Amino acid sequence: MGSGVPKQYLPLLGKPLIHHTLAALCAVPALERVFVVLSTDDAEWARHDWSVLGARLTPLFCGGPTRADSVLGGLRTIEDEVAASDWILVHDAARPCVTGWQIEKLMSELAHDDVGGLLAAPATDTLKRADERHRVTGTVAREGLWRAQTPQMFRYMMLRRALESVRDVTDEAAAIEATGLRPRLIEGDIANLKVTRPFDLLLAEWILRRHKDEERKNIEENMP
């Protein structure tokens, strides 16, 4: 992002980016707790007021150098507060445009699944494979390819054991896959983007404004 501030704290519509992410999660009644895994030396969290998000929100200062390390650290920290069969949803702090209906769709469709799964979007672009000089070496068929998103939803002990056995992964689904299981893909929304580059922040602002406009319109339409 080219910023001295961690991207999850960059300003977005007058609040830290992560505030929008957490607000979406805290607004889902079916989520019993919302844990935020932070770096052990995170000094930025205490500079903001999170009380408006409610009592279900709990910071955990146990983050590690990689996503897998951070998620596993969080799972170990909460072991006395969850059951082995409890569903755990893992979501990127840098995905502030997730909506309640996406989260609830994931939870509903996976409620009785033996493995669990993740939100994802089918690949629509033509995909190219490149060499180290950025020269095209081939075209990859996009049929059957999906772009992984979050939340990703798995049973507590299943996910913990998977991450304890394999750490060189970029998401939780990959850890589950490494155990021989096949997570289910639940189609989400391409607007559930991950803020990675400066332009993504502008796009996230536009998406969130659209969400607010739609909420306002729905309220007006339902007024007597």
C-alpha positions as CSV (number, residue, x, y, z in Angstrom):
1,M,0.0,0.0,0.0
2,G,3.0,2.3,0.3
3,S,1.9,3.6,3.7
4,G,3.5,3.7,7.1
5,V,0.3,2.7,8.7
6,P,-0.8,-1.0,8.5
7,K,-3.5,-1.2,5.8
8,Q,-6.1,-2.4,8.2
9,Y,-5.9,0.9,10.0
10,L,-6.0,3.1,6.9
11,P,-8.9,5.6,6.9
12,L,-12.0,4.6,5.0
13,L,-15.1,6.8,5.1
14,G,-13.8,8.4,8.3
15,K,-13.1,5.1,10.2
16,P,-10.2,2.6,10.1
17,L,-10.6,0.1,7.3
18,I,-10.9,-2.8,9.9
19,H,-13.8,-1.0,11.6
20,H,-16.0,-1.7,8.5
21,T,-14.9,-5.3,8.5
22,L,-15.7,-5.8,12.1
23,A,-19.0,-3.9,11.9
24,A,-20.2,-6.4,9.2
25,L,-19.2,-9.4,11.4
26,C,-20.7,-8.0,14.6
27,A,-24.0,-7.3,12.9
28,V,-24.6,-11.0,12.2
29,P,-26.7,-12.3,15.1
30,A,-25.6,-15.9,14.5
31,L,-22.0,-15.2,15.3
32,E,-21.5,-15.8,19.0
33,R,-18.1,-14.1,19.3
34,V,-15.9,-12.0,17.0
35,F,-12.2,-12.4,17.8
36,V,-9.6,-10.0,16.3
37,V,-6.1,-11.5,16.0
38,L,-3.6,-8.7,16.3
39,S,0.2,-8.5,16.3
40,T,1.7,-8.8,19.8
41,D,3.2,-5.3,19.4
42,D,0.1,-3.7,17.8
43,A,-0.1,-0.1,19.2
44,E,-2.7,1.2,16.8
45,W,-5.7,-0.8,18.2
46,A,-5.8,1.1,21.5
47,R,-5.9,4.5,19.7
48,H,-9.5,3.8,18.4
49,D,-12.9,3.4,20.1
50,W,-14.4,0.0,19.3
51,S,-17.2,0.1,21.9
52,V,-19.9,0.8,19.3
53,L,-19.3,-2.7,17.9
54,G,-20.6,-4.3,21.1
55,A,-19.4,-6.8,23.7
56,R,-19.0,-9.8,21.4
57,L,-15.8,-8.2,20.0
58,T,-12.5,-9.4,21.6
59,P,-9.0,-8.5,20.6
60,L,-6.3,-11.2,20.8
61,F,-2.7,-10.1,20.7
62,C,-1.2,-13.3,19.5
63,G,-0.6,-12.7,15.7
64,G,2.4,-14.3,14.0
65,P,4.5,-13.6,10.9
66,T,2.1,-15.3,8.5
67,R,-1.6,-15.7,8.1
68,A,-1.4,-19.4,9.1
69,D,0.6,-18.5,12.2
70,S,-1.9,-15.8,13.2
71,V,-5.0,-18.0,12.7
72,L,-3.4,-20.9,14.6
73,G,-2.3,-18.5,17.4
74,G,-5.9,-17.3,17.7
75,L,-7.3,-20.9,17.7
76,R,-4.9,-21.9,20.5
77,T,-5.8,-18.8,22.5
78,I,-9.5,-19.4,22.5
79,E,-9.3,-23.2,23.1
80,D,-11.0,-22.9,26.5
81,E,-13.9,-20.9,25.1
82,V,-15.0,-23.2,22.2
83,A,-15.9,-26.8,21.6
84,A,-14.1,-29.0,19.2
85,S,-17.1,-29.1,16.9
86,D,-17.9,-25.4,16.9
87,W,-17.8,-23.7,13.6
88,I,-15.1,-21.1,13.1
89,L,-15.2,-18.4,10.4
90,V,-11.9,-16.8,9.4
91,H,-12.1,-13.5,7.6
92,D,-9.5,-11.1,6.2
93,A,-9.4,-7.8,8.0
94,A,-8.7,-6.2,4.6
95,R,-12.0,-7.3,3.2
96,P,-14.3,-4.5,4.5
97,C,-17.0,-4.9,1.9
98,V,-18.3,-8.2,3.1
99,T,-22.0,-8.1,3.8
100,G,-24.3,-9.8,6.3
101,W,-26.1,-11.7,3.6
102,Q,-22.9,-13.2,2.2
103,I,-21.9,-14.4,5.7
104,E,-25.3,-15.8,6.4
105,K,-25.4,-17.6,3.1
106,L,-22.1,-19.2,3.8
107,M,-23.3,-20.3,7.3
108,S,-26.6,-21.6,6.0
109,E,-25.2,-23.6,3.1
110,L,-22.4,-25.2,5.2
111,A,-24.4,-25.8,8.4
112,H,-24.6,-29.5,7.8
113,D,-21.5,-30.0,5.6
114,D,-19.0,-32.7,6.7
115,V,-16.0,-30.5,5.8
116,G,-16.9,-26.8,5.6
117,G,-15.9,-24.3,2.9
118,L,-15.4,-20.8,1.8
119,L,-16.9,-17.9,-0.2
120,A,-15.5,-17.7,-3.7
121,A,-16.1,-16.2,-7.1
122,P,-15.8,-18.0,-10.4
123,A,-12.9,-16.8,-12.5
124,T,-14.1,-14.7,-15.4
125,D,-10.9,-13.3,-16.9
126,T,-8.6,-15.1,-19.3
127,L,-5.7,-16.4,-17.3
128,K,-2.1,-16.4,-18.4
129,R,0.9,-18.2,-17.1
130,A,4.2,-16.2,-17.2
131,D,7.9,-16.7,-16.9
132,E,10.3,-14.7,-14.8
133,R,10.5,-12.0,-17.5
134,H,6.7,-11.6,-17.5
135,R,6.5,-13.3,-20.9
136,V,3.4,-15.5,-21.5
137,T,4.2,-19.2,-21.5
138,G,0.6,-20.4,-21.8
139,T,-3.1,-19.7,-21.4
140,V,-4.8,-21.4,-18.5
141,A,-8.4,-22.7,-19.0
142,R,-10.6,-20.8,-16.5
143,E,-13.3,-23.5,-16.4
144,G,-13.5,-24.8,-12.9
145,L,-11.3,-22.1,-11.5
146,W,-12.5,-19.9,-8.6
147,R,-11.1,-16.9,-6.7
148,A,-11.0,-17.7,-3.0
149,Q,-12.5,-15.2,-0.6
150,T,-13.3,-15.1,3.0
151,P,-15.0,-15.9,5.4
152,Q,-13.8,-19.5,5.3
153,M,-15.7,-21.8,7.7
154,F,-14.5,-25.0,9.3
155,R,-14.9,-26.9,12.6
156,Y,-12.6,-25.7,15.3
157,M,-10.6,-28.9,15.9
158,M,-10.5,-29.8,12.2
159,L,-9.0,-26.4,11.3
160,R,-6.6,-26.4,14.2
161,R,-5.2,-29.8,13.5
162,A,-4.9,-28.9,9.8
163,L,-2.9,-25.8,10.6
164,E,-0.7,-27.6,13.1
165,S,0.3,-30.1,10.4
166,V,0.8,-27.8,7.5
167,R,1.8,-24.1,7.8
168,D,3.0,-23.3,4.3
169,V,-0.4,-22.2,3.0
170,T,-2.1,-19.0,2.1
171,D,-5.6,-19.7,3.4
172,E,-7.4,-22.1,5.7
173,A,-9.0,-24.1,2.8
174,A,-5.5,-25.0,1.6
175,A,-4.6,-26.4,5.0
176,I,-7.8,-28.5,5.0
177,E,-7.1,-29.6,1.5
178,A,-3.6,-30.8,2.6
179,T,-5.4,-33.3,4.9
180,G,-7.1,-34.9,2.0
181,L,-10.5,-33.2,2.5
182,R,-12.4,-31.1,-0.1
183,P,-13.9,-27.8,1.1
184,R,-17.0,-26.7,-0.6
185,L,-17.1,-23.4,-2.6
186,I,-20.0,-21.1,-1.9
187,E,-20.5,-18.5,-4.5
188,G,-20.1,-15.0,-3.1
189,D,-19.9,-11.5,-4.5
190,I,-17.0,-10.0,-6.5
191,A,-17.6,-6.8,-4.4
192,N,-16.1,-8.7,-1.4
193,L,-12.7,-7.5,-2.5
194,K,-9.4,-7.6,-0.6
195,V,-7.7,-4.2,-0.2
196,T,-4.2,-4.8,-1.5
197,R,-3.2,-1.8,-3.6
198,P,-4.1,1.9,-3.2
199,F,-6.8,1.8,-5.9
200,D,-8.5,-1.0,-4.0
201,L,-9.1,1.5,-1.2
202,L,-11.0,3.8,-3.5
203,L,-13.0,0.9,-4.9
204,A,-13.9,-0.2,-1.4
205,E,-15.1,3.3,-0.6
206,W,-17.4,3.3,-3.6
207,I,-18.8,-0.2,-2.7
208,L,-19.4,0.8,0.9
209,R,-21.2,3.9,-0.2
210,R,-23.4,1.8,-2.5
211,H,-24.2,-0.5,0.4
212,K,-25.2,2.4,2.6
213,D,-27.4,3.8,-0.2
214,E,-29.1,0.5,-0.7
215,E,-29.7,0.2,3.1
216,R,-31.2,3.7,3.2
217,K,-33.5,2.8,0.2
218,N,-34.7,-0.4,1.8
219,I,-35.5,1.5,5.0
220,E,-37.5,4.1,3.1
221,E,-39.4,1.5,1.1
222,N,-40.4,-0.3,4.3
223,M,-41.6,2.8,6.2
224,P,-45.4,2.9,6.7
